[in-house]
Amino acid sequence: MIDRQRMGLWALAILTLPMYLTVTEGSKSSWGLENEALIVRCPQRGRSTYPVEWYYSDTNESIPT
């Protein structure tokens, strides 16, 4: 009985891990640290549905894209 429960838990863990990794990877649209480069994923099909304007944080000057 215990072996069957343990096997069920392993199966659940094995099935849950790929779902977790897929969800967490898809939710990150940008990645960066303070005073570091900011890397942003671009849409595969041309323009984004939500346009983004970039600004220098020190001067609040617009960055042309």
For each residue, the residues with C-beta under 8 A, 3 or more apart:
1: 4 5
2: 5 6
3: 6 7
4: 1 7 8
5: 1 2 8 9
6: 2 3 9 10
7: 3 4 10 11
8: 4 5 11 12
9: 5 6 12 13
10: 6 7 13 14
11: 7 8 14 15
12: 8 9 15 16
13: 9 10 16 17
14: 10 11 17
15: 11 12 18 19
16: 12 13 19 20
17: 13 14 20 21
18: 15 21 22
19: 15 16 22 23
20: 16 17 23 24
21: 17 18 24 25
22: 18 19 25 26
23: 19 20 26 27
24: 20 21 27 28
25: 21 22 28
26: 22 23
27: 23 24
28: 24 25 31
29: 40 41
30: 38 39 40 41
31: 28 38 39
32: 36 37 38 39
33: 36
34:
35:
36: 32 33
37: 32
38: 30 31 32
39: 30 31 32
40: 29 30 52
41: 29 30
42: 48
43: 46 47 48 49
44:
45:
46: 43
47: 43 51
48: 42 43 51 52
49: 43
50:
51: 47 48
52: 40 48 65
53: 62
54: 62 63 65
55: 60 61 62 63
56: 59 60 61 63
57: 60
58:
59: 56
60: 55 56 57
61: 55 56
62: 53 54 55
63: 54 55 56
64:
65: 52 54
